[in-house]
Amino acid sequence: MFVCICNAYRDSEIADAARNGARSACEAYEALGNGPNCGCCLDTAEDIVQQVRGAADARDTALPAKTLA
């Protein structure tokens, strides 16, 4: 679905940007090539980023810590 009409960004594109390291909606938009325009979509985009980042953070903490020998 389209999240940002001004930039024609889809939820999947925002999620991909978050998987690639974006930690906020604005960072995701910058990674996609444009910052936010009117701003109406930022709450939804931020929710997507936080969902993806939360899943990634949970996955990272579930992995066993490496020990130095």
VMD Tcl script that builds the backbone (N, CA, C; Angstrom):
set m [mol new atoms 207]
animate dup $m
set s [atomselect $m all]
$s set {name element resname resid chain x y z} {
  {N N MET 1 A 0.839 -1.172 0.000}
  {CA C MET 1 A 0.000 0.000 0.000}
  {C C MET 1 A 0.889 1.242 0.000}
  {N N PHE 2 A 0.380 2.302 -0.569}
  {CA C PHE 2 A 1.118 3.554 -0.539}
  {C C PHE 2 A 0.988 4.176 0.836}
  {N N VAL 3 A 2.108 4.589 1.386}
  {CA C VAL 3 A 2.128 5.292 2.668}
  {C C VAL 3 A 2.305 6.779 2.404}
  {N N CYS 4 A 3.255 7.111 1.555}
  {CA C CYS 4 A 3.558 8.502 1.240}
  {C C CYS 4 A 3.117 8.788 -0.191}
  {N N ILE 5 A 2.072 9.574 -0.316}
  {CA C ILE 5 A 1.558 9.910 -1.641}
  {C C ILE 5 A 2.483 10.906 -2.342}
  {N N CYS 6 A 3.035 11.846 -1.582}
  {CA C CYS 6 A 3.901 12.879 -2.177}
  {C C CYS 6 A 5.111 12.263 -2.888}
  {N N ASN 7 A 5.726 11.249 -2.256}
  {CA C ASN 7 A 6.913 10.617 -2.819}
  {C C ASN 7 A 6.628 9.250 -3.432}
  {N N ALA 8 A 5.387 8.799 -3.361}
  {CA C ALA 8 A 4.971 7.490 -3.882}
  {C C ALA 8 A 5.757 6.351 -3.245}
  {N N TYR 9 A 5.937 6.419 -1.900}
  {CA C TYR 9 A 6.618 5.357 -1.166}
  {C C TYR 9 A 5.597 4.370 -0.635}
  {N N ARG 10 A 5.898 3.112 -0.842}
  {CA C ARG 10 A 5.046 2.026 -0.360}
  {C C ARG 10 A 5.543 1.545 1.004}
  {N N ASP 11 A 4.678 0.882 1.731}
  {CA C ASP 11 A 5.055 0.338 3.025}
  {C C ASP 11 A 6.236 -0.618 2.907}
  {N N SER 12 A 6.281 -1.394 1.838}
  {CA C SER 12 A 7.376 -2.352 1.650}
  {C C SER 12 A 8.715 -1.644 1.455}
  {N N GLU 13 A 8.707 -0.502 0.795}
  {CA C GLU 13 A 9.949 0.257 0.596}
  {C C GLU 13 A 10.447 0.851 1.914}
  {N N ILE 14 A 9.532 1.343 2.720}
  {CA C ILE 14 A 9.898 1.903 4.021}
  {C C ILE 14 A 10.433 0.792 4.924}
  {N N ALA 15 A 9.785 -0.361 4.898}
  {CA C ALA 15 A 10.248 -1.502 5.683}
  {C C ALA 15 A 11.629 -1.955 5.227}
  {N N ASP 16 A 11.872 -1.986 3.933}
  {CA C ASP 16 A 13.196 -2.354 3.421}
  {C C ASP 16 A 14.260 -1.373 3.896}
  {N N ALA 17 A 13.943 -0.088 3.881}
  {CA C ALA 17 A 14.892 0.918 4.359}
  {C C ALA 17 A 15.208 0.695 5.834}
  {N N ALA 18 A 14.199 0.332 6.616}
  {CA C ALA 18 A 14.421 0.044 8.036}
  {C C ALA 18 A 15.286 -1.198 8.208}
  {N N ARG 19 A 15.056 -2.209 7.403}
  {CA C ARG 19 A 15.880 -3.425 7.464}
  {C C ARG 19 A 17.323 -3.125 7.096}
  {N N ASN 20 A 17.523 -2.099 6.276}
  {CA C ASN 20 A 18.862 -1.710 5.852}
  {C C ASN 20 A 19.491 -0.663 6.757}
  {N N GLY 21 A 18.862 -0.395 7.907}
  {CA C GLY 21 A 19.499 0.455 8.901}
  {C C GLY 21 A 18.801 1.740 9.278}
  {N N ALA 22 A 17.775 2.155 8.542}
  {CA C ALA 22 A 17.066 3.386 8.903}
  {C C ALA 22 A 16.409 3.202 10.263}
  {N N ARG 23 A 16.558 4.183 11.133}
  {CA C ARG 23 A 16.014 4.086 12.487}
  {C C ARG 23 A 14.853 5.040 12.722}
  {N N SER 24 A 14.450 5.757 11.697}
  {CA C SER 24 A 13.294 6.653 11.806}
  {C C SER 24 A 12.660 6.778 10.428}
  {N N ALA 25 A 11.466 7.340 10.409}
  {CA C ALA 25 A 10.796 7.568 9.128}
  {C C ALA 25 A 11.625 8.504 8.253}
  {N N CYS 26 A 12.162 9.568 8.843}
  {CA C CYS 26 A 12.954 10.518 8.060}
  {C C CYS 26 A 14.197 9.853 7.480}
  {N N GLU 27 A 14.865 8.990 8.244}
  {CA C GLU 27 A 16.024 8.269 7.721}
  {C C GLU 27 A 15.614 7.334 6.588}
  {N N ALA 28 A 14.462 6.696 6.732}
  {CA C ALA 28 A 13.975 5.809 5.671}
  {C C ALA 28 A 13.707 6.611 4.400}
  {N N TYR 29 A 13.066 7.752 4.539}
  {CA C TYR 29 A 12.768 8.586 3.376}
  {C C TYR 29 A 14.048 9.054 2.703}
  {N N GLU 30 A 15.025 9.469 3.498}
  {CA C GLU 30 A 16.302 9.904 2.921}
  {C C GLU 30 A 16.978 8.762 2.183}
  {N N ALA 31 A 16.915 7.551 2.756}
  {CA C ALA 31 A 17.507 6.387 2.090}
  {C C ALA 31 A 16.807 6.083 0.774}
  {N N LEU 32 A 15.521 6.431 0.691}
  {CA C LEU 32 A 14.758 6.200 -0.534}
  {C C LEU 32 A 14.918 7.335 -1.550}
  {N N GLY 33 A 15.566 8.418 -1.155}
  {CA C GLY 33 A 15.873 9.469 -2.121}
  {C C GLY 33 A 15.271 10.831 -1.856}
  {N N ASN 34 A 14.271 10.912 -0.999}
  {CA C ASN 34 A 13.637 12.196 -0.701}
  {C C ASN 34 A 13.221 12.231 0.754}
  {N N GLY 35 A 13.288 13.404 1.341}
  {CA C GLY 35 A 12.755 13.575 2.683}
  {C C GLY 35 A 11.249 13.704 2.627}
  {N N PRO 36 A 10.608 13.776 3.790}
  {CA C PRO 36 A 9.165 13.945 3.800}
  {C C PRO 36 A 8.766 15.278 3.187}
  {N N ASN 37 A 7.594 15.317 2.592}
  {CA C ASN 37 A 7.110 16.534 1.940}
  {C C ASN 37 A 6.047 17.185 2.810}
  {N N CYS 38 A 4.828 16.723 2.772}
  {CA C CYS 38 A 3.761 17.364 3.556}
  {C C CYS 38 A 3.733 16.867 4.995}
  {N N GLY 39 A 4.248 15.653 5.248}
  {CA C GLY 39 A 4.335 15.120 6.596}
  {C C GLY 39 A 3.134 14.333 7.075}
  {N N CYS 40 A 2.080 14.247 6.285}
  {CA C CYS 40 A 0.877 13.529 6.717}
  {C C CYS 40 A 1.127 12.036 6.952}
  {N N CYS 41 A 2.122 11.487 6.344}
  {CA C CYS 41 A 2.383 10.058 6.400}
  {C C CYS 41 A 3.389 9.658 7.476}
  {N N LEU 42 A 4.007 10.626 8.141}
  {CA C LEU 42 A 5.126 10.312 9.024}
  {C C LEU 42 A 4.758 9.381 10.173}
  {N N ASP 43 A 3.572 9.528 10.751}
  {CA C ASP 43 A 3.183 8.632 11.849}
  {C C ASP 43 A 3.110 7.183 11.374}
  {N N THR 44 A 2.509 6.968 10.230}
  {CA C THR 44 A 2.398 5.613 9.689}
  {C C THR 44 A 3.774 5.065 9.324}
  {N N ALA 45 A 4.585 5.886 8.675}
  {CA C ALA 45 A 5.936 5.458 8.296}
  {C C ALA 45 A 6.765 5.149 9.530}
  {N N GLU 46 A 6.635 5.957 10.576}
  {CA C GLU 46 A 7.384 5.724 11.813}
  {C C GLU 46 A 6.948 4.411 12.454}
  {N N ASP 47 A 5.670 4.106 12.427}
  {CA C ASP 47 A 5.170 2.829 12.955}
  {C C ASP 47 A 5.790 1.654 12.211}
  {N N ILE 48 A 5.879 1.760 10.895}
  {CA C ILE 48 A 6.474 0.689 10.085}
  {C C ILE 48 A 7.935 0.500 10.461}
  {N N VAL 49 A 8.673 1.594 10.542}
  {CA C VAL 49 A 10.097 1.516 10.888}
  {C C VAL 49 A 10.270 0.895 12.265}
  {N N GLN 50 A 9.486 1.325 13.229}
  {CA C GLN 50 A 9.630 0.801 14.585}
  {C C GLN 50 A 9.248 -0.679 14.665}
  {N N GLN 51 A 8.253 -1.101 13.896}
  {CA C GLN 51 A 7.894 -2.526 13.866}
  {C C GLN 51 A 9.053 -3.350 13.322}
  {N N VAL 52 A 9.630 -2.893 12.229}
  {CA C VAL 52 A 10.741 -3.624 11.619}
  {C C VAL 52 A 11.954 -3.605 12.536}
  {N N ARG 53 A 12.293 -2.439 13.083}
  {CA C ARG 53 A 13.453 -2.324 13.963}
  {C C ARG 53 A 13.241 -3.125 15.242}
  {N N GLY 54 A 12.021 -3.118 15.762}
  {CA C GLY 54 A 11.735 -3.903 16.966}
  {C C GLY 54 A 11.941 -5.376 16.724}
  {N N ALA 55 A 11.511 -5.856 15.572}
  {CA C ALA 55 A 11.713 -7.263 15.225}
  {C C ALA 55 A 13.198 -7.560 15.066}
  {N N ALA 56 A 13.941 -6.654 14.452}
  {CA C ALA 56 A 15.375 -6.852 14.263}
  {C C ALA 56 A 16.104 -6.817 15.605}
  {N N ASP 57 A 15.728 -5.885 16.476}
  {CA C ASP 57 A 16.356 -5.797 17.786}
  {C C ASP 57 A 16.070 -7.038 18.611}
  {N N ALA 58 A 14.836 -7.544 18.546}
  {CA C ALA 58 A 14.482 -8.757 19.279}
  {C C ALA 58 A 15.274 -9.946 18.758}
  {N N ARG 59 A 15.451 -10.008 17.450}
  {CA C ARG 59 A 16.214 -11.086 16.842}
  {C C ARG 59 A 17.671 -11.010 17.295}
  {N N ASP 60 A 18.222 -9.794 17.365}
  {CA C ASP 60 A 19.613 -9.617 17.774}
  {C C ASP 60 A 19.832 -10.024 19.227}
  {N N THR 61 A 18.890 -9.717 20.104}
  {CA C THR 61 A 19.055 -10.063 21.512}
  {C C THR 61 A 18.812 -11.546 21.761}
  {N N ALA 62 A 18.126 -12.220 20.843}
  {CA C ALA 62 A 17.866 -13.644 21.008}
  {C C ALA 62 A 19.081 -14.491 20.628}
  {N N LEU 63 A 20.005 -13.906 19.875}
  {CA C LEU 63 A 21.198 -14.640 19.471}
  {C C LEU 63 A 22.168 -14.737 20.648}
  {N N PRO 64 A 22.862 -15.848 20.782}
  {CA C PRO 64 A 23.826 -15.957 21.877}
  {C C PRO 64 A 24.976 -14.972 21.667}
  {N N ALA 65 A 25.422 -14.407 22.758}
  {CA C ALA 65 A 26.536 -13.451 22.695}
  {C C ALA 65 A 27.830 -14.202 22.385}
  {N N LYS 66 A 28.676 -13.586 21.590}
  {CA C LYS 66 A 29.975 -14.180 21.298}
  {C C LYS 66 A 30.907 -13.901 22.476}
  {N N THR 67 A 31.671 -14.890 22.815}
  {CA C THR 67 A 32.628 -14.718 23.901}
  {C C THR 67 A 34.027 -14.643 23.321}
  {N N LEU 68 A 34.827 -13.828 23.948}
  {CA C LEU 68 A 36.212 -13.700 23.514}
  {C C LEU 68 A 37.043 -14.769 24.223}
  {N N ALA 69 A 37.888 -15.421 23.471}
  {CA C ALA 69 A 38.708 -16.482 24.063}
  {C C ALA 69 A 40.052 -15.949 24.494}
}
mol reanalyze $m
mol bondsrecalc $m
mol representation Tube
mol addrep $m
